[in-house]
């Protein structure tokens, strides 16, 4: 049996598990690169309904919110920290 965060290899596919700290780093890095804002700024703006999910990169960043431990429904932002 492998450790919870170890890579797993199945038929040439590598699955890498990401914890919330790494997820927050990924979100922050991409939000800064793509939208010139921090990951936390993105989370607040997106969850407040200030960003269009169909705008370039916004949908991808929305997907990354979950990796950072952020749950966001229309108009609400619940997270365990970035």
Secondary structure, 3 states (H helix, E strand, C coil): CCCCCCCEEECCEEECCCCHHHHHHHHHHHHHHHHCCCHHHHHHHHHCCCCCCCCCCHHHHHHHHHHCCEEEECCEEEECCC
